[in-house]
Amino acid sequence: MRAALPALLTFLGGVVLLLSFVSVAQASAESRTAAAKPTVVLVHGAWADGSSWDGVVARLQRDGYTVDVPSNPLRGVASDSAYLASYLKTVTAPIILAGHSYGGIGDRKTPPLS
C-alpha cells in the first residue's frame, strides 16, 4: 500500500495539472470567440432617434454583441454621411452597419463609408 501511494499522488497531480490546462484552454477559446464578434452600429432614420433601436439592441447585447447607436444629426445626407464616416473610424473592432429609413440611404455625391 505504501509503495502505491507515491504513484497514486503522482497520478492525481497529473490529473489536476491536466484539468487546469483544459480550463485555461477553454477560457482562452471563449475569450477569442467573444473578441471575434463585430461591433454592430445601428443608425436611426429621420423620424426617430436612437431609442427606436432599443428592442434590437437588447437582443444583440443578450447574444454578446457590442452595439453602438450614434445620434444621427439629421442635417442632410452628405453631412450626416460624413459624420457617420468619422464616427465609424473610432470603432476598432470589425463593424456591422445597419441603417433604417433615412439612416440607410446614400447619395451619389457622398463617398462610400470605407
Secondary structure in CASP SS format (residue, H / E / C, confidence):
PFRMAT SS
TARGET T0000
AUTHOR 0000-0000-0000
METHOD secondary structure of the structure
MODEL  1
M C 1.00
R C 1.00
A C 1.00
A H 1.00
L H 1.00
P H 1.00
A H 1.00
L H 1.00
L H 1.00
T H 1.00
F H 1.00
L H 1.00
G H 1.00
G H 1.00
V H 1.00
V H 1.00
L H 1.00
L H 1.00
L H 1.00
S H 1.00
F H 1.00
V H 1.00
S H 1.00
V H 1.00
A H 1.00
Q H 1.00
A H 1.00
S H 1.00
A H 1.00
E H 1.00
S H 1.00
R H 1.00
T H 1.00
A H 1.00
A H 1.00
A H 1.00
K C 1.00
P C 1.00
T E 1.00
V E 1.00
V E 1.00
L E 1.00
V E 1.00
H C 1.00
G C 1.00
A C 1.00
W C 1.00
A C 1.00
D C 1.00
G H 1.00
S H 1.00
S H 1.00
W H 1.00
D H 1.00
G H 1.00
V H 1.00
V H 1.00
A H 1.00
R H 1.00
L H 1.00
Q H 1.00
R H 1.00
D C 1.00
G C 1.00
Y C 1.00
T E 1.00
V E 1.00
D E 1.00
V C 1.00
P C 1.00
S C 1.00
N C 1.00
P C 1.00
L C 1.00
R C 1.00
G C 1.00
V H 1.00
A H 1.00
S H 1.00
D H 1.00
S H 1.00
A H 1.00
Y H 1.00
L H 1.00
A H 1.00
S H 1.00
Y H 1.00
L H 1.00
K C 1.00
T C 1.00
V C 1.00
T C 1.00
A C 1.00
P C 1.00
I E 1.00
I E 1.00
L E 1.00
A E 1.00
G E 1.00
H C 1.00
S H 1.00
Y H 1.00
G H 1.00
G H 1.00
I C 1.00
G C 1.00
D C 1.00
R C 1.00
K C 1.00
T C 1.00
P C 1.00
P C 1.00
L C 1.00
S C 1.00
END
